[in-house]
Amino acid sequence: MTLIAGILSRNDRPLADSACGSLRQALSRNPADEVKAFRDRRSYFAKVDIEAFREPGVFMDASGALSLLAGEPLLGNGETSSNRLQDLTTIHEQCFQNNPNILREANGTFCVVHYQPRTGTVYLIADKLGIRPLYFWMDDNLIVFASALRILEEFPLVLKRMDLRAVTEIAALGAPLADRTPYAGISLLKAAEIVKVTNEGISRSCYWRWDEIRTESDSELVRLATVYERFQAAIKRRNRDDEATAAYLSGGLDSRCIVAALCHNGVRVRTVNFARPGTQDYYFGNDFAEKIGSAHESIPKERGDSIPDYSSLMAEALGRSSHGQVSAKRPQLVWSGEGGSVLLGQVHLSESIVALMRAGNIDGAIEEYLQREQAHVPPKLFRAEILEGLRDVIKQGIREELRESHAEDSGRNFALFLMHNDQRRKLMRHFESIDLHRLEFQLPFFDGGVLASIIATPLDWCLRHRLYNKWLSLFPAAVTSVPWQAYPGHEPCPLPIPPKLASQWDYFYQAEEDASQDQKVIERASGLLRSADFPDRILSKRNLRLAIWIHSKGWRDYRYAMEAAQTYCAYSKKCGGEFTFSRM
C-alpha cells in the first residue's frame, strides 16, 4: 500500500455517497491509479498501491475486519526477511486482542489502519518514530484520516482553519511540533502512537518509548561494533534478495555508508548525485562512486535551490532509459541516507546544549539551540494583537516537547526532541507527493534496531560526529579512501580537501545561492501585497512592504521575513482567511 484514506461515522449513521466519492477523488492525482475501496454502511476506506514492495498491503478476514498498511513493519529481529502481508496479518490479529506488544518488535517505517465492522472500532497506528505519516480529523459525527495531508486539505467535510501556532513553528523551524499540523483540528500521529476510535470515544496511547532505553556500559569498541552490526542487518533485511537497486549518493557520509554496505553485499547499485558542480558534495560523491564501482550519474541541481524536490528528481533520473545500467527487480525502491547525521552524528546538538540540559537549565538550552539554528520569526511582521499571542510560541513548543521525554541522561532529552520532530518531519514532502514521483524509500538509519543501539551509546561519544568517524573504520576501505564533506565545527575529514571546492555551508557559497534567488523572493513577496487574499488580520502590510524595500536596496537581509510572510499567506488562502491559536 502507498496511500490510505478513510471515513467512519461515529454515530452509526450511513455515509453519503458524495462524501465517499470526494475522498476517493482526493486520494491520488495520478489519473492512471486504480483506487480500491472497501465500504459498509458507516465506513469507507480507499487505497492506492504503486506496488513498490511487490507484496500486498491489505488484509481482510472472514468477519469483514480490514487492515491497510503503508510501508513495511519489519517485525522481529535480525537479518531474516519479513513477509509484508504476514506482518500485517499478525498486527491485524493483535488488534482484536487489544494487544500492541507485537508492535514493539517492528523495525520498519509504516502506518496501519485497522477496522472492526461489528463494533465500529478503528485503530490508527504509527511506526516507532512516526516516519510514515498518518493524519486524522474528527467532529461529533465523523472521523476522517489519510496518509497524506493534502487529502484532508481537499476533502470538503474537513473544516479548515489555520493554526497560527503551528504555522509559526513552520516559519521558524520548518515544521510544526508535536502532533500539530497547519490546520486546527487536523492532527498527526506521534511516534509509536495508537489512536483507537470506538462508539464510546477516542483514546491515544503509546506502545514504545525511546527514553526508556538505558545507556550501556560497554567499551567504545563494543558500541561501535553493535551499531555496525545493527546497521548491516537493517541493510540486508530491507534489500532481501535484490541483486540490483538504486540509491542517492551525496558527498557526505550517510548515503556513502549505505552504498558501501550494499556493494559489499554484492548488490549492483545505481547511484545518483544532485549537487552543484564545483562543490565538495558534487566531487566527493562522484569520486566515491568511481571508487566503489556503482553505476553513477551526476545531475547538477539549479542554483539557489538548496532543498529541491529530490524525490521527483530521482524519479526523473531513474526513468531515463539512457542511464538504465542497472535493472532492479523492485525499481521503485530507492535507498536514502536520511537520518544518519542527526541520529548518529548529532549534528544539531552541542556540548553546551547537553550541559545546560543536565544542569536543569532547559530555557538556556532552548535559547542556544534557536541561536545556533537561526530559528526565529520577525516580530514586526505581525499586527500587534497577533504578536502578543505568538511572542513565546516557539520556545514554549520546544519546552513542552522536552517535558515529554524522561531519559536517564537529561542531555539525551534534547536529542530525542530532535528525533521526534526535526527528523521525521523532513520526509513529509516525500510522502505528500508519492502519488506523483512513485518512489518508496529504504531508510536504514531509521531502523528500530539501529536507533536503539545508538541511543544505548553514551551521548557524549556521539557529539560532533566523533563516534561516526570512528565507525567508518568498520566499513570497506573504499569508504575512507575518498574525502567527505564534514559539518562545520564537527570532526573534520582527515583526508586533504582540495581548496577550490566549496562546502554547502560556506558563507560565500550560501550568499551566492541566496543572491541567485533574491529577485524571485522579492517578486513573490511583492505579489502578496497585491493579493486579495493577503491576511490583513494577521500580518502588517506596511511592515512587509518596508522589509521588501530595505532588502531590495541591500541594506539588510530580510529574506527570512518575506519567506515567513509567504508561509502565512499560503495557509491563510487555503483556509479562506480563517485562523485560530491552538492551546498553549
Protein Blocks (a to p, Z undefined) as FASTA:
>chain_A
ZZdcddddfklpacdfklmmmmmmmmpmcfkbccdddddfkbccddddehlnopafbdcd
fkopacddehjekgaedjbdcdfklmmmmmmmmmmnopaklmmmpcbdcddddddfknop
acddddfkomagcdddddfkbccddfbfklmmmmmklccdddfklmmmmmmnopaehjbc
fbehiacddehiacdddfkbccdddfbdfklpccdfbdfklmmmmmmmmmmmmmmmmnmm
afbdcddddfbfklmmmmmmmmmnopacdddddddehiaklmmmmmmmmmnopacddddd
dehilbacfklmmmmmmmpmklmmbccfblmbccdfehjlmmmnommbcfklmmmmmnop
amlmmmmmmmmnopacdfklpcfklmmmmmmmmmmmmmmmmmmpccfblmlmmmmmmmmm
mmmmmmmmmmmmmmmnopacddfklpmklmmmmmmpcfklmgghlmmmmmmmmpcfklmm
pccdddehiacdfbdcdfklccfkbfklmmmmmmmmmmmmmmmmmmmmmpmklcfklmcf
klmmmmmmmmmnopaccklmmmmmmmmmmmmmmnnopacdddZZ
